[in-house]
């Protein structure tokens, strides 16, 4: 019940959610994009490429001014400058998984991700 | 399995915080879930001051918890009025209330009814505003590749929003429809569907194609 107990604790303490939100948004976005990539075959290829690209552009804009993600932002930019294709998606997926390993693997041990909807 | 896990989580949240308003939402609430579905739970509390989405995994099922505060309706009021992506309010509108002693979820649902009424009454103005924005985006071509793509997607997004305002101004999309609005467009207007499909994803002729389609079809029919 550890996960549930954490969820309940988070939800019963509004301040805790706000104070601990730093960094969670990036992890949330990466997971969301990887999920979009994972289920892309359920949608027409043209539309799924656009959905993924829109989400990646939003993520790129979110991280491009954050020094710790600078190298990744540059790599993302190079991929976004190309026309979306299966090959670009593969490269994107690998890049995002690398980011997850480098930044979030040790801080997300119970798999809880928080997105501030403000 | 999903129903059982959902009940377990709701019981746990209720015991941990008895005055938390809780509703079951998403595919488990409407019965359309399968073994890969998430369990989506909506919560609200009188002491919460903001809105959050928290998710985690329990018994290998993704558990999404949406915590909504009523002020999201004025923070996001323009987006909710103009654009078709109203998944957030869908989670509220289609939810099954389990605990709501402070009537917080009922209040959120009332606000959605009010929003839908405003959308219906204002739809001509809203469509006209979206068209003006499209014209502006078309006249301000961006040289930066990423900004160029963003402009195209903003134009196409506005076109889809215009379609939904015209055809379904009172409709709240389900999660499935929000992910794939194109199926609804295909059923109602195959020509618009084909235009969108030809422009996505962004390529060197996308802007030319959409400009032509706007002049010859979209602004005439919508």
HADDOCK unambig.tbl for C-alpha pairs under 7 A between the chains (distance, minus, plus):
assign (segid A and resid 3 and name CA) (segid B and resid 58 and name CA) 6.73 0.50 0.50
assign (segid A and resid 8 and name CA) (segid B and resid 13 and name CA) 5.71 0.50 0.50
assign (segid A and resid 8 and name CA) (segid B and resid 16 and name CA) 6.44 0.50 0.50
assign (segid A and resid 12 and name CA) (segid B and resid 17 and name CA) 6.71 0.50 0.50
assign (segid A and resid 14 and name CA) (segid B and resid 48 and name CA) 5.74 0.50 0.50
assign (segid A and resid 46 and name CA) (segid B and resid 197 and name CA) 6.28 0.50 0.50
assign (segid A and resid 46 and name CA) (segid B and resid 200 and name CA) 5.27 0.50 0.50
assign (segid A and resid 46 and name CA) (segid B and resid 201 and name CA) 5.53 0.50 0.50
assign (segid A and resid 47 and name CA) (segid B and resid 197 and name CA) 6.97 0.50 0.50
assign (segid A and resid 47 and name CA) (segid B and resid 200 and name CA) 6.18 0.50 0.50
assign (segid A and resid 47 and name CA) (segid B and resid 201 and name CA) 6.85 0.50 0.50
assign (segid A and resid 49 and name CA) (segid B and resid 201 and name CA) 5.89 0.50 0.50
assign (segid A and resid 50 and name CA) (segid B and resid 200 and name CA) 6.06 0.50 0.50
assign (segid A and resid 50 and name CA) (segid B and resid 201 and name CA) 4.85 0.50 0.50
assign (segid A and resid 80 and name CA) (segid B and resid 146 and name CA) 6.75 0.50 0.50
assign (segid A and resid 81 and name CA) (segid B and resid 145 and name CA) 6.03 0.50 0.50
assign (segid A and resid 81 and name CA) (segid B and resid 146 and name CA) 6.66 0.50 0.50
assign (segid A and resid 83 and name CA) (segid B and resid 202 and name CA) 6.91 0.50 0.50
assign (segid A and resid 83 and name CA) (segid B and resid 203 and name CA) 6.33 0.50 0.50
assign (segid A and resid 84 and name CA) (segid B and resid 201 and name CA) 6.66 0.50 0.50
assign (segid A and resid 111 and name CA) (segid B and resid 56 and name CA) 5.22 0.50 0.50
assign (segid A and resid 111 and name CA) (segid B and resid 57 and name CA) 6.35 0.50 0.50
assign (segid A and resid 112 and name CA) (segid B and resid 54 and name CA) 6.95 0.50 0.50
assign (segid A and resid 112 and name CA) (segid B and resid 55 and name CA) 5.55 0.50 0.50
assign (segid A and resid 112 and name CA) (segid B and resid 56 and name CA) 4.31 0.50 0.50
assign (segid A and resid 113 and name CA) (segid B and resid 54 and name CA) 5.61 0.50 0.50
assign (segid A and resid 113 and name CA) (segid B and resid 55 and name CA) 5.25 0.50 0.50
assign (segid A and resid 113 and name CA) (segid B and resid 56 and name CA) 6.29 0.50 0.50
assign (segid A and resid 114 and name CA) (segid B and resid 53 and name CA) 5.80 0.50 0.50
assign (segid A and resid 114 and name CA) (segid B and resid 54 and name CA) 4.36 0.50 0.50
assign (segid A and resid 114 and name CA) (segid B and resid 55 and name CA) 6.48 0.50 0.50
assign (segid A and resid 115 and name CA) (segid B and resid 52 and name CA) 5.71 0.50 0.50
assign (segid A and resid 115 and name CA) (segid B and resid 53 and name CA) 4.93 0.50 0.50
assign (segid A and resid 115 and name CA) (segid B and resid 54 and name CA) 6.12 0.50 0.50
assign (segid A and resid 116 and name CA) (segid B and resid 51 and name CA) 6.56 0.50 0.50
assign (segid A and resid 116 and name CA) (segid B and resid 52 and name CA) 4.72 0.50 0.50
assign (segid A and resid 116 and name CA) (segid B and resid 53 and name CA) 6.44 0.50 0.50
assign (segid A and resid 117 and name CA) (segid B and resid 51 and name CA) 5.23 0.50 0.50
assign (segid A and resid 117 and name CA) (segid B and resid 52 and name CA) 5.01 0.50 0.50
assign (segid A and resid 117 and name CA) (segid B and resid 53 and name CA) 6.77 0.50 0.50
assign (segid A and resid 118 and name CA) (segid B and resid 50 and name CA) 6.74 0.50 0.50
assign (segid A and resid 118 and name CA) (segid B and resid 51 and name CA) 6.23 0.50 0.50
